[in-house]
Amino acid sequence: MICFPHAKINLGLYVTDKRSDGFHNIQTLFYPIPYHDILEIVPADKAAIYLSGRTIEGSIDNNSCWKAYCLLQRDFDLPPAAIYLHKLIPSGAGLGGGSSDASHTLLALNRLFELHLSDEQLLTYAAQLGSDCAFFTQSKPVLAEGRGELLRPAELSLAGYYLLLALPKMPINTAEAYAGIRPKAPQYALEKTINLPVKEWRQQLSNDFEEHTFRQYPMLSSIKTTLYNKGAVYAAMTGSGSALFGLFSDELLCNKAAAGFDFPTFAAHCSIAQ
């Protein structure tokens, strides 16, 4: 069974307070984008995982796909399976690639071994794997609160826009990024802001991680400015970085902007990833 775990961008990201369990409460809109890893899972004589593509740091035991397999194995005594993950989404970029891989492993195992897990059960398992994993079981825009696991549908489509991802080779540790945050209530209500025309987002839709991260890595601030200078209607950092994105109303302008960077980029129509 083959599937294609997709990335996400954050439209607005506000860290509102620190919880007693050490995590933070956030408000954000997760938007799925058509930038994918490749995941194949097949029955095998022995459970194993095989990695290719971008380098993934850490031991196999900490791999998100392997954790997902072990989580279901604990409850369902799964048959052995071979997991093949070809990594294209960079780690430490705020695109949620690892979380997406974990959630799509749950989805694939559910189908492959006919576990008959409901959507609600899959959400519960996904939430055990990571704060934003639940989102990746749905493949639709959602408003997220709590640690990122409390989800509500968001009636938003960017289908008329073109997305440019700027992918500097500068992975950012999520825990370190949170350490630089001072939680506060957002100045503008997220639900109201996303209903404004995209061209008005620049003044009201923000990412709390940018202020601290841009001071640490001035290059990222420069990339955001460049995206606007190259014609983006809206630009921001996604997650805790380091990837930034620009939304363009014109495909030619988007592709021309992509050619102007000296590091990897990804450009695509803003169709919702499936």
N, C-alpha and C positions, 0 to 999 in steps of 0.2 A: 504494500500500500504506500503510495506516494502522496505527499501533501506539501504545501508551500507556506510555511509560517511567515506572516507578514510583519512589517514594522508599523510603528505609529508615530504621530507627532502630537505634541500637547498644544492645544489652543488655550492659552492662559494657564498659569500654574501658580497657585497661591498656597503657601505654607501657613496655616492659620494658627496652630498651636502645637505644643509638644505634649504627648500623652504620657500617662503614668507607666506604660509598658516600654517606654523608650522610643517608640515610633512617633511620627508626626501626622497630624491631620492635614489633609490637603483638599483643595478644590481645583479641578481641572476638567478639560474636555479632551478625551482620547479620540483621535481620528485615525482610522486605519488607512495606510497608504500602500500602493502596489510595489513595494520593495521587499524582496523575499529571500529567505533561506530555502534550502531543499531538504526535505526529510522523507526517508523511506524506512518502513518497518516491515519486516517479514518474519514468519516463523523460522526457528533455527534449532539446532541441536543444543546450543548453549547460548545463554543470554550474554550479549556483548554490544559495545557501541564502537562505531568506526567514524572518525572525524576527517574532514578534508576542507579545503578552502582556507579561509582566514584562520589564523592561529587562535585557539581558545586557551587562555591561561588557567592553571589549576589542575587538580587531579580529576580523573574520571568520576570518582565518587561525588564530586561537587558539580558535575555537569548537569544542567537543568533537565535535559531529556532523560538521563539516567535516574535522576531523583523522581521524575514523574513515573517512570517504569516501576521503580522500587515502591513508590507510594501505592500504586494499584496492586502490585504483587503482594503486598502485605495483607490486603483485604480479599483478593480474588484468586490467589495462587495461580498466577498467569503461567501459561506455557512459556518456554524460552523464546526470546525474540532477538533478532539482530537489528540494531538501530544504526542507520547510516545518515549522518548529518553533514551536509555540505554548507559551510558557513559563508554567507555573503554580506550579511548585515554586521557592521563593525560593533565590537563590544565597547562599553564605556562611552557611548555616543548619545545616550538618552533616547534611543529609538526602540528600546524594549525587545531587542532580538532574542535574548536569552529567555525572557518570560514567554515570548511567543513560541519559541521552540518547545518549552515545557508544556504549555497549554495544548499545542497541536499534537504533542505526543499523547496526551490524555485522550484527545479526540480520536486519534488514529487507533490507539489500543482499544478504545471503546467499540469502534467499528470492526476492527480486525478480529477481535476475540468475542464479539457479540455480547458485551457486558450489559447492554440495555440500560446504561446510566441515563437518567433524565438530565435535562439542561440544568436544573437546580443542583443535582448531585455533582455534575461536572464543575459548576461554579464553586461548590464547597471544596472539592479537591484542589481546584486551581488556586483558591485563596490560601491553601496551605503551602503552596510552592513559592509564592511571592505576592507582593502587594498589588501589582498590576496584572497578574496572570489571569484573573477572572475575565478581564476585558477581552483577552485574546481568544476566548472561547466563543465570542459573539460576532466579530467582524462587522461591527456597525458603530457609528459615532455614539458615545455615551458621556454623560456628565458623571464624574467620579468624585467621591468624598471619602471620609475616613482615611485609611491608609492607601486608598485607591481601589478598594474592593467593593465599596458601596456604589452601585451603578444605577443610573436612570437613563432611559433613551433620550437622545438629543436629536431634534428635527433640524439637522444641518446637512447641507450638501455643498461641496466645493466643485461640483462637476464642471462649472464654467471656467475653472482656473487651471493653471499649470504649475506644478510643484518643482522646485529646484532644491535639492539637498546639498549643502556644503559639508564635506566630510574631512576636516583636517585630521591628521594623524596625531591626535592629542587625547587619549582616553582619560576620562575623569572618574575618580572613585566617588560613588554615590554617597557613602558615609561621610567622606571629607567635605563634599558639597553641602550636605545638610549641616555640618558643623559651622559653616559660615553664615547660616540663616538666622535671622531674628524673626520668629513667627509674628504675624499680625493679620488683622482682618483686611481683605482686599478693599481698595479704594472704590472700585466699581463692581457692581454685581455681575458675576460671570454670565448668568442666564440671560440677563438683559443685553450685555455687550455682544454676545455671539449672534443676537438677532439684528444687530445693526448691519448696515452694508460693510463689506470687508474693508473698503477704503477708509472707514472710520475706526477700524480696530487699532490702528497705530497709536492713537492717543489714550486708549482705554483698556486694551488687552495686553497684559504683561506677564512675564515669567519672573518670579521672585529670585530665582537662582542667578539671573543675569548680573545683578549689581555686584555681588561678591565674586562670581566667576570671571567677569570681565576685568575686574581689578587684578586678579591673579594671572589671567591670560589675555592681555590687551589685544592679541591677534583676533580673538573671537569677536570682540567689539568692532574691530575693523571690518571683519567679514560681514557683520550685520549692516554696517554703514554701506559697504560695497553693494550688498543686495539691493538696498533702497536706491543707491545711485544708478544701478543697472536696470531699474524699472520695476522692482517688486512693489506690489500694492500693499503687502504686509510681510514683515520678516520678524523672526524671533529664534531664540534657541529652543530646542526641544528637550524636555526632561531636565536633568541636571547637566546636560551637555555631554560631549562637545559639539555635536552636530547642530547646524543651524539650517533654517529653511526659509525660502521666499516663495510667495504666491504671486504668480504673474497672470495677467489677463490675456496675454498674447504668447502663443507657442514659440514664434520666431524670436521674440525678445528673451524668453526663458532659455532657449538653446544658445543664443548669443551670450547671455550672461554666464552660462555653464562653461563655455569655452574660454572665459577670461580668468579662471582660477588655475593655480599651479598645483592643486591637490585634487583628489578624487571628488567627483560630484555625481549626482543622480538626478535626471530630469524625467518627468512623466506627467501625463494628464492626471488630474486629481480625482480619478475614479476611485470608488471605495473598494479597498482590497477584499478579496473573497478567499 
